[in-house]
């Protein structure tokens, strides 16, 4: 990479004659994406060089979309010869810097989920006139084999013409390359010949280097045609089912047998037909299911279970997929409709019971694969609705015998629940995006699991020779896929390995022993220019971290702590940005030494509603971060990220009343707020305005109490008291408490590793005849609190589901009314806006939400007077 950067130095120093290369004063002189793939492990470096052609300082953005399966390993920016590197730290260690950046209103989150397969990495920096900046980002991933090919995609979107643009991919596979292809969604006929592809033996090479004119959308256009996915697919030669590679004390074992007879499968489709599935979602599900029925083989057995408020089945037992039975099933599917609530537990248990009966009564072949595919677009709200109880019941009923795949349709699902339940039953969860191609997404997932070749696969290695082995037992092996196991030798000088392979095929058991020595791998790796570092060691680390994080999803207590510690240690050692680590990016002095934090999002937390778009959002390592707030007179705003929406309500009470906002007996954290009124009552108003004039935040486990008023902030720790005013700028850490006061603006508070809070100060003109200063409360990292958390805000820290029906004109033509079904209640709600004052206490930002009338009746548990308490602590 360094030689290429040096080579393009002249391009940035010399002003280009093409004025259309300069956009907003910035010219991107060069952009190169350099990828080296060695034994399926991809090492990618993106380098972009830009120059400020203007006469004043300019802000330049480096904006890249990465595969979700990748881990960032390095980032740096070089400005006029000075390099500012990114450093990878434990997430908690970076928290202080993160909260400072948040409280200053700076954009601290650099990585965000941006699409079905990608995450977006964004960093910006101000550079002086005529200055140049070089950004370099490195990320790594293990390519998965699906449908007989490995696939790597690169998101191409420079957003303007680039003088020197290039993608270069080098592939080295010791088994030899059998086929290689490259394509781009943006490739026109004119660009087709710019993709250069060669492969021979163990090596493959792809390059894509369009000229400036080839990048233009038309002959005289300044817009770039480069906007889309550039995809590389290949496969390797296979003379045996196994390939073992040994390098410097580490090994990797690739297992992908071919030409095996397909197993018959026993498949249960468990489908959500509740009211929220009505319309396009149910029609797309039916369309996909009809196509899947066309692909089911005559040796297979199947059934269809529907769940809404009730449970219904197509047949009472598993049915053989004869042409006559398939025709009958198609007619059943065509008449499916959506209505009612969501008895998810009942649907799953019925499916498991049918599979159990089929095996006990020998209705299905002994050598067959049993699979449950469950699709839902919401959360359980009738029958058994506690998600943890459902997980336990399903795990006990399946008892390791079948594989459960959970498909979450849209943003209304509790994805974390679906993922945990699938992983506990040897399956996986997949999000289905509610777009025009949703039927194709459903069918595509079925295609991945439709051809099981082996069941109960085990790859066993000598226990006294191997340590730190990745997962080596697998419920199913599917046609066109590959099993990968990696490990570390006890003796780092060991140069051979034997493996015992076991599995159950369609007609008989698979059983054999194979071995390989390091000298065979060494012979394959004579082309050193294709190899990057200790690639097998890094592959092992990548796979180990990935699997530790997956196991962590379903673990609890000490087991979860141990898995977290192992994954964190490896993430730091190998410098991977994972959900447990953050990359701290420090910018130069002219950027106020701003520090950005790059966190890796999780699939469970990727959907963010209208309240999530500000820097005050924290990415959680294990679950969505629920955001709630109360501000104004007083307006409560509840984000519902699964719906990409929000709910809101007001509480109308008298001045002097104290309301319980948060109460968590497990962590010991409570938050209460005392209402104040205007300086004098407004005789014309039916309801007098009230605001929070005092907040009491306490952690009884730490013995710490914080009293906040519009004038003072007081910390009481036992008998000791420490006081501040809003004129102070403070950063304080003591007794498990972290407090940052931003003068006359807000304070950020964390207590004992629990939730964090932002308190916003609202100041009015001191001589105002009516209004007085008041406070707003915003919660951060509420996932740190327990499931027992309650209070007017606290009860909403766990997911809440609702359905909007019958939208119709309301009394205000700009604010329609609707019927909302929530907590088994039907409420009349109004579409409106409430103010979010986090970054702008003076004006606020309008947040669209469904307004629940009458003090939140029907939405909050009980009635609002249940939350009145006698004192602040």
N, C-alpha and C positions, 0 to 999 in steps of 0.2 A: 504493500500500500504506500509506503513512504516514497518509493521511486515515482509512483504515479502522481502523488501530491506535488513532489518537486517538479515533475514534468509540466504541470499545469500552472505553475507559478506565473509564467509569462502571460497566460491567458487573462489573469486577473489584473496584472500590472498594466497591461495594454488596453486602452479604451477601445471598445469594439465599435465598428461603424454601424452595426445594426441597432438602431434605437429601440426596436421592439424587444430587445433582450432585457431592457431595464424596465422594471415594474415598481412603481412607488419609490424610485430612486435606487433600488437594489438590483444587481445583476447576479444570477447564479452562473458562475463561470464553468463549474464542472460538478458532475454528480456521478459517482461510481458505486455500484453494488457488486461486491466481490464475494463469491460463495465457494467454499471448498467443502465437498461432501466426501467423507471417508467412512466406508462401512456403515452407511445410512446416517451417520452423525454429521450434521451440517453446522459449519462455522461461517457466519455471515458478517461482513463489514460494510457499512454504508458510510460513504464519505462525501460531503458536500462542501463546496468552497464558494463563497459569495463576497462581493465587494460593494461598498457604498459609493455609488457614482454621484451622489448629491453633494451639496455644499454645506449641509448641516447633519448632525448625528441622526441616525435612523435605527429603527428597531427591525431586526431580521429574525425570522422564524425558521426553526428546523422542525419539520412536522413529518413524522414517519409512522406508518401503520405496520405492525408486526403480527405474526401468527400468535394466537393465544397460547399455543403449546410451547412457545419459545421462552427462554430465560435471557434477559439482558445480562451481559457480563462486563461491559465496559462502555464508558462514554467520556468524551473530552471535547473541548472547543479551544481552538488556538486563534488568538486575536493579535495580529501584528507580531507574530513570533512568540507570544507568551501563551503557554498552555494552561488551561484550567480543567483539571481532571475531575471526574465524578468518583466518589468513594462509597463503597457499599458497607452499610452498617446494620446492626440489629434494629428492627423497626422501633422498639421502645427507646433505644439509645438515640434515635433521630427525632423522637417525639418533641423534645424541648424546642429544637430549631423549627420543627414543623408548626408548633403552636404559635411561636413568635411570628412566623411568616403569615399564618392564618390571621392572627390578631391585627397585623398591619394591613390586612386586606390584599395581600399579594397572592398571586396564583401559585400555590405550593404543589398541587397535584399534577405531575407531569405525564402519568400514564393513565389512560381511561379506556374502558371497553368501548369499542366504536362500531362493532358490527358482528356478524355471525361468527367470523373466524379470526377477527383482528382486535388488537389493542392499539391505541394511538399514543405515541410518545411525542411530546411537544416541549420545546424549550425556545425561549426568545432572549435576545441580548441586544443592547444598544451599542452601536459602533460608530466611531467618528467618521467624518467625511474622508473619502479615499482610503479608508481602512478595509482590510480583508479579514474574514473569519472562516475557519475550517472546522466543521463539525464531523466527528467520527463516532459512530455507534456500532457496537458489536453485540451480536446475540447468537445463541446456539440452540439447536433442537434435534431430537431424534426423530427421523422420518418414519412414519407408520406405513405399513403395507396394507392396502385395501384394493379389492378387486384385481389382485395380481400385479399391482404397481406401487412403487414409492412415489410420493408426490410432495413437491416443495413449491409453494407459491410466494411470489414477491409482489407486494402492492406497489404499483408505479403511479405516482401522482406528483410531479414536480411543480405543477400549477403555473408554470411559465416556461418559455423556451430556454433551453440550456445549451450553451456552445459545445460542451463536451459531455455527452451522456453515454453511459456504458453499463451494461450488465454482463458479468463474466462468471460462468459456473464451471468449476473443475470437479469431476467425479472420479473417485478411485475405489474400485470394488475388487477385493482379492479373488472372488468367485468368477469374475468376468462379467461384463455388461451384455445382457441379451437384447435389450431394446432401449431406445432413448428418444424422447420427443419433447418439444417445447412449443408453447403457444401463448398468445396474449389475447385477452378479451378486446383490446383496442387495436389489434393488428389489422391494418387494411391491406388491400392487394399490393399497394405500393411498398408497404413495410415488410411484406412476407419474406422477401429476399434478404432482408437485413438480419434475419435470425440465422446464424451460422452454427451448424451442428455436426460434430464428428465423434465417432467412438470406435474403438478397436481394442480387443482384449480386455484389459482391466481398466482402461482409461476412457473417459468421455469428456467432451468440452463443448460448451455452448457460449456464444457471444451474441450480444445485441447492441449495436452501436449506430443508431439513426443519425443522419446529418440534420442540420438545422432545418433545411427545407422539408425533409421527410417528417419532421416533428410537427409541421404546421397543419392546421385543420383544412386549409386551402392555400392556394399559391401565394396570396398576398396577406394571409391572416397572421396575426400575432398570437393567437391561441394555440395551445399545445394539444395534440391528439393523444399524448401519453397520459392516459387516465384509466386504470383498470388493473387486472391481475395478469401477471406474467407467471406461467406455470410450467414447471419441469416435471416430467414423469419418466420413470425408468424401472427396469427390473434386472435381476442378475441371473446368471446361468446356474442351473441346479443339476448336478449329477448325483447328489445324495440329499436326503432330507435335512441334514445338519451341516452347519459350518461353524467351527470353533476357531477363535482367534486369540492368541496369547501374546501380550506385550508387557514387559517390565512389571511382572507381578500381578497383572490383572487379566481377566479373560472376558470374552463375550461369546455367547452361544446363540446362533440364529437357527430356528427350527421351523421349517415350512415344507412338509411333505406334499408331494403332488401325486396325481393319478390315483387317489384313494376313492373307493366307492362312497357315495353320499349316504349319511345316516338319515333314516326317516325321522321326522320331528312331530312332536305333540305340542300344538301351539294354542294358547288361550288369548283371545283379544278381549281386554276389559276396558270398556269405553265409557267415558263421561257423557251423558246425554242430558245434563241439567240445563236449566233455562239459559245460563250464560253461554252455552254452546250454540244457541239458536242463531240462525242466519248463515253467514258465510262459513263459519267454523264447522258446523255440523255437515254442511254440504261438501266441504273439502275433505272431511273425515270419511264420508260415505264414498266420495270419488276415489280416495286412496285405497279404501278397503276393497272396493270392487276390482281395482287393478291388482291388488295383492291376491285376491281370490283366483285371478287368472293365472298366478304364478305358483300357487300351491300344488304340490305334486301328489299323485294318486296314492303314494305310499304314506302320506302324512295324515295325521289326525288333527281335528281342530274344533273350536267352539267359539261363540261370541257371547259375551256378557255385557249388559247395559246397566248403568247405574245412574239414577237421579235421586228422587226421594225414595223410590222403591228399587228393587233389583229384578231384572228380567233376563232370561236366557233364551238363546235360540233353541238349544236342545238341552236335555237334562244330563247327557253324558258326552264324552268326546266322540266325534263322528268321523269316519273315514272319508277322505277327500275324493269320493267318486264323482264322476261328471254329474250324476243326478243330484247328489248332495250339495255340490257346489252351485248348481242352478237354484236349488231351494234357498241356499244361503244368500245368493244375490238378491232374490226377491225380498228376503228378510231385511237386508241392508237398505234396499230402496225405500222401505217404509219406516226407517228410523226417524224419529223426531225428537226435539229437545224441549224439556220442560222440567219444572220442579227444582229441588235443592240437590246437594251433593253428598251421597252416601258412599264415599270412596272406600271405606273399610268394608262395607257389605259387599261391594262388587269384587274386591280382591279376594275376600274369604270364600265367596262362591266359586270363583275360578280355581282357587287352591283345592277346595273340596272336590271339584270335578276331576282335577288331575290326580288327587289322592285315590279316588275311587277307581279311576281307569287303571292305575298301576296295581292296586290291591286285587282287582278283578281280572287282571291280565288281559285287558282290552287292547293294550298297546304293546309293541315289541319290546323285549327286555333291552335290546341294544337300540336305543332311540334317545333323542335329545328333547327334553321337556322345557318349554319356554312360556313365560307369561309376558305379554306386552300390554302395559296399562297406559292409557292416554287420558289426561285431564287438563282443564283450563282454569281450575280454581282450587279452592281449599275445602276440606271436609267440613260440613256444617249441619249434618243430620246423622242420626245414629251415633256411633263412636266418632267423636270429632277431635279428641286430643291426639295430636300427631305422634307424641312419644308412645302413647298406648297403642296406637295403630302400628307403629314400627315394631314394637315388641310382639304384638299378636301375629303379625305377618311373618316375622322371623321364626317364631315358634312353630307356626303352621307349615312353613316351607321346609324347615329343618335341613337346609343344605341340599335338598334333592333337586330343586329346579332353579332356573335362572330367571330373575325378574328385571325387566327393562321398563323404566318409567319415562314417558314422554310428556313434557310440560308444554302445553299450547299457550303461547302468549306470555304476557307479563303478570297475569293474575295468580300464578301458581306460587306456592312456597317451594322454591327450587331446592333449598337446602334440605327440606323434608324428603322430597322425591329422591334426591341424590343419596342421602343416608340410607333410605330404605332399599334402594337398588344395590348399593355397595354391600350392604349387610347380607344380600341374597345373590352374590356373585354376578351381578349385572352392572348396568350403568344407567345414568340419566342423560337425557338429551333434550335440549330446548327446541321447540318447533316455533318458528317465527310466523306471526299471523299476516303473511303477505300472500300475493296472488299465487305463489308456487308452494303453498303449504302442503298441498296434496302430494307434490313431488318430493318434498322433504320427508313426509311420512313413508312414502313408498321407498325412498332411498335408504332410510334406516332399516326397513324390513329386508331390503336386498342384502345389507351387510350381514344379517344374522340368519338368512334363509337357507344357507347351505352348510350345516354342521358336518364335519368330516370325522372328528374324534370327540369323545367325551372323557372327562377325568384324566387329563394329560398330566404326567409328572416327569420332570427332568431331575434326576438325582445324581449328586456329585459326592465324592468321598468326603465325609464330614471332617475327617482329621486333616484334610488338605485345604479346605476352603473356609474363609470367614466372610462375613458381610455379603451374603448372597441375596440377590433380589428375588422377587416372587418366582417360584419354580413349580407351582401346581396351578392348573387352569381347568375350569369346568368344561369349556368347549374350545375346540379349534375349528375356525370357519375357513371355507375354501377361499383362497386368494389373500389370506392374512398371513401373519408371521408371529411366532412367539419369540421373545427376546429375553434371555437371562444373562446377567453379568455378575461377577464376583471378584473377590480379592483372595489371592493365595496366602496361606499362613506363612509359607516360605517364599519370599519375593523372588528368589532365584529359580523357582520351579518352572520348567519349560515344557510340561506335557500335562494332559488332563484326559481322564476317561469319564463318560457320562452314561448313565443307565436311563433309557427312555421307556416310558410305559404309557399306554393309552388304550381306550376301547374303541374299536372301529365298527363298521356296519356288520361285518361277518365274523370277525375274530379280534382277539386282543393284539395290540401292537407292543412288541417287546424286543429290544436289542440294546447292545452296548457299542459305543463308538469312542474313539480317542484320537487325539491330535497333539503334535508337538509344536513348540514355538518356532522351530526352524522352518516349518511350512509357511507360517505367517511372515517370518523374516524374508523368505524368498519372494513373497508377494509384494513386500514393501520396499522394493529397491528404488522405486520412483519417489524419492524423498520430497520433491517439490509439491507433491499432492498431499502430503501429510502435515497436519498442524498439531504440534505439541504432543502431549500424551493423550491421544484421542480416545483410547479405550478406557483409560482412567476417568476421563471427563464424561464419557458415555455412561460408565458405571455410576458416577456421582449424579448425573442428570436423572437416570432411571431410578436410583435409590431415593433421591429427594422427591421425585414425582410420586412414587409409591408410598413414602412416608406421609406425605401430605394427604394422599387419598385415604390411607388408614386412619389418619387423624380426624377425618370427617365423622367417622362413626365411633371413635373412642371417647372415653370419659375419664375423669379423675386422674390418677397417677399414670395410667397408660397413655393418656393424651399428653400429659406433661413430658413423659419420656420421648414420645414420638416427636413432639415439638422441639425438644432439646436436640435430638439427633438431626432433624431436618435443618434446624437453624445452624448447628455447627458445620454441617456440610455446605450450606449455602454461603456462609462466611468464608470457609476454607477455599472453596472453588470460585468465589466471587460471582454468585448467581443472584439476580434480583428475583426473589420468590415472595409469596405472601407473608413471609416472616422477616424479610429484609427490605431495606430501602436504600436507594442511591441518592446521596446528598450531592447536589450540584451547586457549587458556589460561583457566583458571577463576579466580574471585576468591580473595582471601586466605583466607577461611574454608574454602575447599576445598583448603588447603595449596598454592595455586598449581599445582595439578595440570595437566599438559599432556597432552592427548590428541592422537593422530595419526589423521587420516582418510586411509586409503589406498584406492585403487580395486583390487578384486580382479580377477584374470583368470580366464577360463573354465577354462584349463588347471589352475588351482590352487584351484578352487572346492570340490572334495570334500575334506573334512578328517575324518580318523579320530578315534578316541577320545582320542588324545594331543594333538590340535590345539586343544583348546577353551580353552586358557589364554592369558594375555597374552604368554607367551613365544613365540607364533607370529608369524613375520614373513611378510607378503605379498610374494611375489616378482614382479618386473615381467615375467618371461619364462617361469617354469616353477614347478611345485609346489615348496614348501620341505619337504624330507624331514626328519623329526625322529627322532633316535635318542638313546638314553641308556644309561648303565651306572651302577648304583647298588647299594647293599646288598652282598650277599655272593657274588660280584657277579652281579646280574641284568641282562641285556641286554634292552632293549625296542626293537623295530623297528616303527615305524608304517608301515602300508600304506594310505595314504589312498584309493587306488583301490577298495579293498575295505571302506572304513570299519572297519578292523580293525587288529590288531597281532599280531606274532609275538614270542616271547620265548624265551630260553634262559639257562642258567647256564654258567659256566666254573669247574670245580673244579680248582684247582692249589695248590701249596704256597706258604707265605709266602716272600717273597724273589724269586719269579718275576716277570719283567717282561714284559708283554704289549703288542704293538703294536695300538693301537686305530684310528689313522688314519694313512695314509701317502699323500701326494699329491706325486709327483715334479714335477708341472707347477707348482704354486703354492709348493712347498717346505715345506708345512706337515706336521708329524708330531705325533702325540700318543701317548705311551707311558705305561703305568701300572704301578707296582710294588705287589704284593700284600703285605698284612700279615695276621697271624692274631690270634686272641684272646691275652690276656695269658698264658694257660696252656691247654694242649690239654684238650678235653673228652673224657675217656676213654670216655664212653657213646655218643659220636657216631661213626657210620660214616665221615662226611666232615667234616673240620674246616672251620669257617667261615673264609673269607678275605675281605678287603675291599681297596679301593685306599687305601693310606696315603701314596702319593706320585704326582704326575702331572708329566710333563715335556712341555711344549707348546713347539714350536720352529717358526720360519720361517727356513730356511737362506738364502733370498734376502735377507731383512732382516738376517740375522746375529743374531737375537734368540732367547733361550731363557728360558722361564718355568718355574720349579720351584715346585710347590704342595704343601705338606704341611698337616696339621691345625694346625700351629703358625705357619708362616711362608709368605710369598710372596716369591720372589726373581726379579728380572729381571736377566739378563745380556746386555749389548749389547757385543760385543767383549770388552775387558778390564774394562769398567765394570760394577759390580754395584749394584743398588738393592734394598733389603730392606724388607718391611712385615710386620706381624703382623695377625691377624684382629681385633685390637682397634682397628685403624685404619679410618677412613672416607676413601676416596681416589678421586679422579678424575684420571687421568694420561694424557697423550698424548705419545708420543715415538717417533721412528724408525718411523713407520707402525703403531705399536701403540696401542690405546686400552684402558685398564684402569679398571674401576670396582669398588672393594671396598666392599661393604655390611657394616658391622661385625657380626662373629659370625654372618653369615648366608650370603652367597654372593659370588662375584665374576663380573663379565661382562667378556669379553675378545674384542677383534677384532684381527686381524693383517693388515695390508697389503691391506685390501679383500677378504680371503678370508672363510672361515666365521667365525662367532662362537660362543663357548662360554660356558656357565654352569657354574661349579664350585660345588657345594653343600657346605657344611661340616656334618658330623654330629658333635655333641659329646655325650658321655655323662658320667655322674657320675665324677669323677676317681678316686673310691675304689671304683669298680665292680670286683668281684673277677675279672671275665672280659673284658668288652668294653673297647675303646679307640676314640678318635676316628678317623673315616675320611672319605673324600671321595666325591662322586658327580659324574659328568660328563654334561652335556646339550648337544647341538649345536644351533645355530641357523644359519639361512642356509647350510645345507650345499650349496645349489645353486651357491654361489660357488666350490666346489672342482671340479676337473676330473673327467672321466669315467674317468680312470685311477686315481682314489682307491681305496685298498684298506685292509685292516686289519679287525679284528673288527667295528668299527662302520662304517668307511669304505666297505666293499663294498656297504652297503645304502643309500648316498646316491643310487643310481640305482634306478629302479622295479624291483620284484620282483613276480612273479605267482605265485599258488598257487591250488589248488583243494581244497576240503574235501569229502570223500566219506564215506559210511557212518558217520555219527555214531552211537555206541552207548554204553551204560553202561560206565563204567570202574571201577577198584577203589574210588574215592571216589564215592558216589552224587551228590555235588554237582558233580563234575568229569567230564563225559563225555569219552570218547576218540573219535578219528576218524582216518581215513586222509587224509593231506595229500599232494598231488602238487605238488612244487616242484623246479625244476631237474632235471626228468626222474627224480626220486627219489620213491618212495612211503614215507612215514614215518608211524609211529603217534604222534599228538600228543594232548595233553590240554588241555581247556579249563580255564583257571584265571585267576589274577590276579597282578599284580606291582605293587609300590608305585612311585608317582611322587612324589618328595619336593621338586619344584621350589619350591612355595609354602609347604609345611608340612614342614620337615625333621624335626619331631618325630614326626608321625603319618603323613604321606603320604596319597595318594589311590589307591584300588584301580583298576587299569587292566585290563580284560578282555583276554585274549590267548590265542593257541594256543601251548602250551608244547612246545618241541622238546627231546627228551631227549638224553642222552649227549653233553653239551658241544656241542650244536648240530649234531651229525653229520647230514650230508645237507642242511642249510640253509646252513652256512658253506662257503666254498670250502676244499677240503682238510680237514685235521683241526686241532684247536685248538692242538696243539703246534707247528704251522707258524708260529704267531704269537708264539712266545717269542723275545725278543731279549735281547742281552747287557747293554745299558745303557740308561739313561733317555733319552739323546740319541744 
